[in-house]
Amino acid sequence: MLVVSAVGAAVGVIAEIADHRRRHRRDVDNVGFMPWRGIALAGIAVAIFAAAFALKP
């Protein structure tokens, strides 16, 4: 479960980087279709729940 937690955290970090790049783009009309904020939220939620299940006594 710690591997799942690490992967979820990595997905969350990558999605936050992509969201930061999308918010600071040069061309305002060049909008993407990926919901990076939601992907980051899901990745961090998976990381937290997987870590909680892995570290429970």
NUTOR-20987 format. One record per residue: x, y, z of N, C-alpha, C, O in turn; residue number from 1. Coordinates in Angstrom, 1 decimal, padded with zeros to 4 digits. Example, Ala and Ser with C-alpha at 12.3 -4.5 7.8 and 13.67 -1.06 7.14 Angstrom:
BEGIN
<rec n_xx="013.2" n_yy="-005.7" n_zz="007.8" ca_xx="012.3" ca_yy="-004.5" ca_zz="007.8" c_xx="013.2" c_yy="-003.3" c_zz="007.8" o_xx="014.2" o_yy="-003.3" o_zz="008.5" pos="1"/>
<rec n_xx="012.8" n_yy="-002.2" n_zz="007.1" ca_xx="013.7" ca_yy="-001.1" ca_zz="007.1" c_xx="012.9" c_yy="000.0" c_zz="007.9" o_xx="013.4" o_yy="001.1" o_zz="008.0" pos="2"/>
% end
This chain:
BEGIN
<rec n_xx="000.8" n_yy="-001.2" n_zz="000.0" ca_xx="000.0" ca_yy="000.0" ca_zz="000.0" c_xx="000.9" c_yy="001.3" c_zz="000.0" o_xx="000.4" o_yy="002.3" o_zz="-000.4" pos="1"/>
<rec n_xx="002.1" n_yy="001.1" n_zz="000.5" ca_xx="002.9" ca_yy="002.3" ca_zz="000.5" c_xx="003.3" c_yy="002.7" c_zz="-001.0" o_xx="003.6" o_yy="003.8" o_zz="-001.3" pos="2"/>
<rec n_xx="003.4" n_yy="001.7" n_zz="-001.8" ca_xx="003.7" ca_yy="001.9" ca_zz="-003.2" c_xx="002.6" c_yy="002.7" c_zz="-003.9" o_xx="002.8" o_yy="003.6" o_zz="-004.6" pos="3"/>
<rec n_xx="001.3" n_yy="002.3" n_zz="-003.6" ca_xx="000.1" ca_yy="003.0" ca_zz="-004.1" c_xx="000.1" c_yy="004.4" c_zz="-003.6" o_xx="-000.2" o_yy="005.3" o_zz="-004.3" pos="4"/>
<rec n_xx="000.5" n_yy="004.6" n_zz="-002.3" ca_xx="000.5" ca_yy="005.9" ca_zz="-001.7" c_xx="001.6" c_yy="006.8" c_zz="-002.5" o_xx="001.3" o_yy="008.0" o_zz="-002.8" pos="5"/>
<rec n_xx="002.7" n_yy="006.2" n_zz="-002.7" ca_xx="003.8" ca_yy="007.0" ca_zz="-003.4" c_xx="003.4" c_yy="007.3" c_zz="-004.9" o_xx="003.6" o_yy="008.4" o_zz="-005.3" pos="6"/>
<rec n_xx="002.7" n_yy="006.4" n_zz="-005.5" ca_xx="002.2" ca_yy="006.7" ca_zz="-006.9" c_xx="001.1" c_yy="007.8" c_zz="-006.9" o_xx="001.1" o_yy="008.7" o_zz="-007.7" pos="7"/>
<rec n_xx="000.2" n_yy="007.7" n_zz="-005.9" ca_xx="-000.8" ca_yy="008.7" ca_zz="-005.8" c_xx="-000.2" c_yy="010.1" c_zz="-005.5" o_xx="-000.7" o_yy="011.1" o_zz="-006.1" pos="8"/>
<rec n_xx="000.8" n_yy="010.1" n_zz="-004.7" ca_xx="001.5" ca_yy="011.4" ca_zz="-004.4" c_xx="002.2" c_yy="011.9" c_zz="-005.6" o_xx="002.2" o_yy="013.1" o_zz="-005.9" pos="9"/>
<rec n_xx="002.8" n_yy="011.0" n_zz="-006.4" ca_xx="003.5" ca_yy="011.5" ca_zz="-007.6" c_xx="002.5" c_yy="012.0" c_zz="-008.6" o_xx="002.8" o_yy="013.0" o_zz="-009.3" pos="10"/>
<rec n_xx="001.4" n_yy="011.3" n_zz="-008.8" ca_xx="000.3" ca_yy="011.8" ca_zz="-009.7" c_xx="-000.2" c_yy="013.2" c_zz="-009.2" o_xx="-000.4" o_yy="014.1" o_zz="-010.1" pos="11"/>
<rec n_xx="-000.3" n_yy="013.4" n_zz="-007.9" ca_xx="-000.8" ca_yy="014.7" ca_zz="-007.4" c_xx="000.2" c_yy="015.8" c_zz="-007.7" o_xx="-000.2" o_yy="016.9" o_zz="-008.1" pos="12"/>
<rec n_xx="001.5" n_yy="015.5" n_zz="-007.5" ca_xx="002.5" ca_yy="016.5" ca_zz="-007.8" c_xx="002.6" c_yy="016.8" c_zz="-009.2" o_xx="002.7" o_yy="018.0" o_zz="-009.6" pos="13"/>
<rec n_xx="002.6" n_yy="015.8" n_zz="-010.1" ca_xx="002.6" ca_yy="016.1" ca_zz="-011.5" c_xx="001.4" c_yy="016.9" c_zz="-012.0" o_xx="001.6" o_yy="017.8" o_zz="-012.8" pos="14"/>
<rec n_xx="000.3" n_yy="016.6" n_zz="-011.5" ca_xx="-001.0" ca_yy="017.3" ca_zz="-011.8" c_xx="-000.9" c_yy="018.7" c_zz="-011.4" o_xx="-001.4" o_yy="019.7" o_zz="-012.1" pos="15"/>
<rec n_xx="-000.3" n_yy="019.0" n_zz="-010.2" ca_xx="-000.2" ca_yy="020.4" ca_zz="-009.7" c_xx="000.8" c_yy="021.2" c_zz="-010.6" o_xx="000.5" o_yy="022.3" o_zz="-010.8" pos="16"/>
<rec n_xx="001.8" n_yy="020.5" n_zz="-011.0" ca_xx="002.8" ca_yy="021.2" ca_zz="-011.9" c_xx="002.1" c_yy="021.5" c_zz="-013.2" o_xx="002.3" o_yy="022.6" o_zz="-013.8" pos="17"/>
<rec n_xx="001.3" n_yy="020.6" n_zz="-013.8" ca_xx="000.6" ca_yy="020.8" ca_zz="-015.0" c_xx="-000.4" c_yy="021.9" c_zz="-014.8" o_xx="-000.6" o_yy="022.8" o_zz="-015.7" pos="18"/>
<rec n_xx="-001.1" n_yy="022.0" n_zz="-013.7" ca_xx="-002.1" ca_yy="023.0" ca_zz="-013.4" c_xx="-001.4" c_yy="024.4" c_zz="-013.3" o_xx="-002.0" o_yy="025.4" o_zz="-013.8" pos="19"/>
<rec n_xx="-000.3" n_yy="024.4" n_zz="-012.7" ca_xx="000.5" ca_yy="025.7" ca_zz="-012.6" c_xx="000.9" c_yy="026.2" c_zz="-014.0" o_xx="000.8" o_yy="027.4" o_zz="-014.3" pos="20"/>
<rec n_xx="001.3" n_yy="025.2" n_zz="-014.8" ca_xx="001.7" ca_yy="025.6" ca_zz="-016.2" c_xx="000.5" c_yy="026.1" c_zz="-017.0" o_xx="000.6" o_yy="027.1" o_zz="-017.8" pos="21"/>
<rec n_xx="-000.7" n_yy="025.5" n_zz="-016.7" ca_xx="-001.9" ca_yy="025.9" ca_zz="-017.4" c_xx="-002.3" c_yy="027.3" c_zz="-017.0" o_xx="-002.8" o_yy="028.1" o_zz="-017.8" pos="22"/>
<rec n_xx="-002.2" n_yy="027.6" n_zz="-015.7" ca_xx="-002.6" ca_yy="028.9" ca_zz="-015.2" c_xx="-001.7" c_yy="030.0" c_zz="-015.6" o_xx="-002.2" o_yy="031.2" o_zz="-015.7" pos="23"/>
<rec n_xx="-000.5" n_yy="029.7" n_zz="-015.9" ca_xx="000.5" ca_yy="030.7" ca_zz="-016.3" c_xx="000.9" c_yy="030.6" c_zz="-017.8" o_xx="002.0" o_yy="030.9" o_zz="-018.2" pos="24"/>
<rec n_xx="000.0" n_yy="030.2" n_zz="-018.6" ca_xx="000.3" ca_yy="030.1" ca_zz="-020.1" c_xx="000.3" c_yy="031.5" c_zz="-020.7" o_xx="-000.3" o_yy="032.4" o_zz="-020.3" pos="25"/>
<rec n_xx="001.0" n_yy="031.5" n_zz="-021.8" ca_xx="001.1" ca_yy="032.8" ca_zz="-022.6" c_xx="-000.1" c_yy="033.1" c_zz="-023.4" o_xx="-000.6" o_yy="034.2" o_zz="-023.4" pos="26"/>
<rec n_xx="-000.6" n_yy="032.1" n_zz="-024.1" ca_xx="-001.8" ca_yy="032.3" ca_zz="-024.9" c_xx="-003.1" c_yy="032.0" c_zz="-024.1" o_xx="-003.3" o_yy="030.8" o_zz="-023.8" pos="27"/>
<rec n_xx="-003.8" n_yy="033.0" n_zz="-023.8" ca_xx="-005.0" ca_yy="032.8" ca_zz="-022.9" c_xx="-006.1" c_yy="032.0" c_zz="-023.6" o_xx="-006.8" o_yy="031.3" o_zz="-023.0" pos="28"/>
<rec n_xx="-006.1" n_yy="032.0" n_zz="-024.9" ca_xx="-007.1" ca_yy="031.2" ca_zz="-025.7" c_xx="-006.8" c_yy="029.8" c_zz="-025.8" o_xx="-007.6" o_yy="029.0" o_zz="-026.3" pos="29"/>
<rec n_xx="-005.5" n_yy="029.4" n_zz="-025.5" ca_xx="-005.1" ca_yy="028.0" ca_zz="-025.7" c_xx="-005.4" c_yy="027.2" c_zz="-024.4" o_xx="-004.5" o_yy="026.9" o_zz="-023.6" pos="30"/>
<rec n_xx="-006.7" n_yy="026.9" n_zz="-024.2" ca_xx="-007.1" ca_yy="026.2" ca_zz="-023.0" c_xx="-007.1" c_yy="024.7" c_zz="-023.2" o_xx="-007.6" o_yy="024.3" o_zz="-024.3" pos="31"/>
<rec n_xx="-006.6" n_yy="024.0" n_zz="-022.3" ca_xx="-006.6" ca_yy="022.5" ca_zz="-022.4" c_xx="-007.9" c_yy="021.9" c_zz="-021.9" o_xx="-008.8" o_yy="022.6" o_zz="-021.5" pos="32"/>
<rec n_xx="-008.0" n_yy="020.6" n_zz="-022.0" ca_xx="-009.2" ca_yy="019.9" ca_zz="-021.6" c_xx="-009.1" c_yy="019.0" c_zz="-020.4" o_xx="-010.0" o_yy="018.4" o_zz="-019.9" pos="33"/>
<rec n_xx="-007.8" n_yy="019.0" n_zz="-019.8" ca_xx="-007.6" ca_yy="018.1" ca_zz="-018.7" c_xx="-008.0" c_yy="018.8" c_zz="-017.4" o_xx="-007.5" o_yy="020.0" o_zz="-017.2" pos="34"/>
<rec n_xx="-008.7" n_yy="018.2" n_zz="-016.5" ca_xx="-009.1" ca_yy="018.8" ca_zz="-015.2" c_xx="-007.9" c_yy="018.6" c_zz="-014.2" o_xx="-008.1" o_yy="017.8" o_zz="-013.3" pos="35"/>
<rec n_xx="-006.9" n_yy="019.3" n_zz="-014.3" ca_xx="-005.7" ca_yy="019.1" ca_zz="-013.5" c_xx="-005.9" c_yy="019.2" c_zz="-012.0" o_xx="-005.4" o_yy="018.5" o_zz="-011.2" pos="36"/>
<rec n_xx="-006.8" n_yy="020.1" n_zz="-011.6" ca_xx="-007.1" ca_yy="020.3" ca_zz="-010.2" c_xx="-007.7" c_yy="019.1" c_zz="-009.7" o_xx="-007.4" o_yy="018.7" o_zz="-008.6" pos="37"/>
<rec n_xx="-008.7" n_yy="018.5" n_zz="-010.4" ca_xx="-009.4" ca_yy="017.3" ca_zz="-009.9" c_xx="-008.5" c_yy="016.1" c_zz="-009.9" o_xx="-008.6" o_yy="015.3" o_zz="-009.0" pos="38"/>
<rec n_xx="-007.6" n_yy="016.0" n_zz="-010.9" ca_xx="-006.6" ca_yy="014.9" ca_zz="-010.9" c_xx="-005.7" c_yy="015.0" c_zz="-009.7" o_xx="-005.4" o_yy="014.0" o_zz="-009.1" pos="39"/>
<rec n_xx="-005.2" n_yy="016.2" n_zz="-009.4" ca_xx="-004.3" ca_yy="016.4" ca_zz="-008.3" c_xx="-005.1" c_yy="016.0" c_zz="-007.0" o_xx="-004.5" o_yy="015.4" o_zz="-006.1" pos="40"/>
<rec n_xx="-006.3" n_yy="016.5" n_zz="-006.8" ca_xx="-007.1" ca_yy="016.2" ca_zz="-005.6" c_xx="-007.3" c_yy="014.7" c_zz="-005.5" o_xx="-007.1" o_yy="014.1" o_zz="-004.4" pos="41"/>
<rec n_xx="-007.6" n_yy="014.0" n_zz="-006.6" ca_xx="-007.8" ca_yy="012.5" ca_zz="-006.5" c_xx="-006.5" c_yy="011.8" c_zz="-006.2" o_xx="-006.5" o_yy="010.9" o_zz="-005.4" pos="42"/>
<rec n_xx="-005.4" n_yy="012.3" n_zz="-006.8" ca_xx="-004.1" ca_yy="011.6" ca_zz="-006.5" c_xx="-003.7" c_yy="011.8" c_zz="-005.0" o_xx="-003.2" o_yy="010.9" o_zz="-004.4" pos="43"/>
<rec n_xx="-003.9" n_yy="013.0" n_zz="-004.5" ca_xx="-003.5" ca_yy="013.2" ca_zz="-003.1" c_xx="-004.5" c_yy="012.4" c_zz="-002.1" o_xx="-004.0" o_yy="011.9" o_zz="-001.1" pos="44"/>
<rec n_xx="-005.7" n_yy="012.4" n_zz="-002.5" ca_xx="-006.7" ca_yy="011.6" ca_zz="-001.7" c_xx="-006.3" c_yy="010.1" c_zz="-001.7" o_xx="-006.3" o_yy="009.5" o_zz="-000.6" pos="45"/>
<rec n_xx="-005.9" n_yy="009.6" n_zz="-002.8" ca_xx="-005.5" ca_yy="008.2" ca_zz="-002.9" c_xx="-004.2" c_yy="008.0" c_zz="-002.0" o_xx="-004.1" o_yy="007.0" o_zz="-001.3" pos="46"/>
<rec n_xx="-003.3" n_yy="008.9" n_zz="-002.1" ca_xx="-002.1" ca_yy="008.8" ca_zz="-001.3" c_xx="-002.4" c_yy="008.8" c_zz="000.2" o_xx="-001.8" o_yy="008.0" o_zz="000.9" pos="47"/>
<rec n_xx="-003.2" n_yy="009.7" n_zz="000.6" ca_xx="-003.6" ca_yy="009.8" ca_zz="002.0" c_xx="-004.2" c_yy="008.5" c_zz="002.5" o_xx="-003.9" o_yy="007.9" o_zz="003.5" pos="48"/>
<rec n_xx="-005.3" n_yy="008.0" n_zz="001.8" ca_xx="-006.0" ca_yy="006.8" ca_zz="002.2" c_xx="-005.1" c_yy="005.6" c_zz="002.1" o_xx="-005.2" o_yy="004.7" o_zz="003.0" pos="49"/>
<rec n_xx="-004.3" n_yy="005.5" n_zz="001.1" ca_xx="-003.4" ca_yy="004.3" ca_zz="001.0" c_xx="-002.4" c_yy="004.3" c_zz="002.1" o_xx="-002.0" o_yy="003.3" o_zz="002.7" pos="50"/>
<rec n_xx="-001.8" n_yy="005.5" n_zz="002.5" ca_xx="-000.9" ca_yy="005.6" ca_zz="003.6" c_xx="-001.6" c_yy="005.2" c_zz="004.9" o_xx="-001.0" o_yy="004.6" o_zz="005.8" pos="51"/>
<rec n_xx="-002.8" n_yy="005.7" n_zz="005.1" ca_xx="-003.5" ca_yy="005.4" ca_zz="006.3" c_xx="-003.8" c_yy="003.9" c_zz="006.4" o_xx="-003.6" o_yy="003.3" o_zz="007.5" pos="52"/>
<rec n_xx="-004.1" n_yy="003.2" n_zz="005.3" ca_xx="-004.4" ca_yy="001.8" ca_zz="005.4" c_xx="-003.1" c_yy="001.0" c_zz="005.6" o_xx="-003.0" o_yy="000.0" o_zz="006.2" pos="53"/>
<rec n_xx="-002.0" n_yy="001.5" n_zz="005.0" ca_xx="-000.7" ca_yy="000.8" ca_zz="005.1" c_xx="-000.1" c_yy="001.0" c_zz="006.5" o_xx="000.6" o_yy="000.1" o_zz="007.0" pos="54"/>
<rec n_xx="-000.4" n_yy="002.1" n_zz="007.2" ca_xx="000.2" ca_yy="002.3" ca_zz="008.5" c_xx="-000.7" c_yy="002.0" c_zz="009.7" o_xx="-000.3" o_yy="002.3" o_zz="010.8" pos="55"/>
<rec n_xx="-001.9" n_yy="001.5" n_zz="009.4" ca_xx="-002.8" ca_yy="001.1" ca_zz="010.5" c_xx="-002.2" c_yy="000.0" c_zz="011.3" o_xx="-001.6" o_yy="-000.9" o_zz="010.7" pos="56"/>
<rec n_xx="-002.4" n_yy="000.0" n_zz="012.6" ca_xx="-001.9" ca_yy="-001.1" ca_zz="013.4" c_xx="-002.6" c_yy="-002.4" c_zz="013.3" o_xx="-002.2" o_yy="-003.4" o_zz="013.9" pos="57"/>
% end
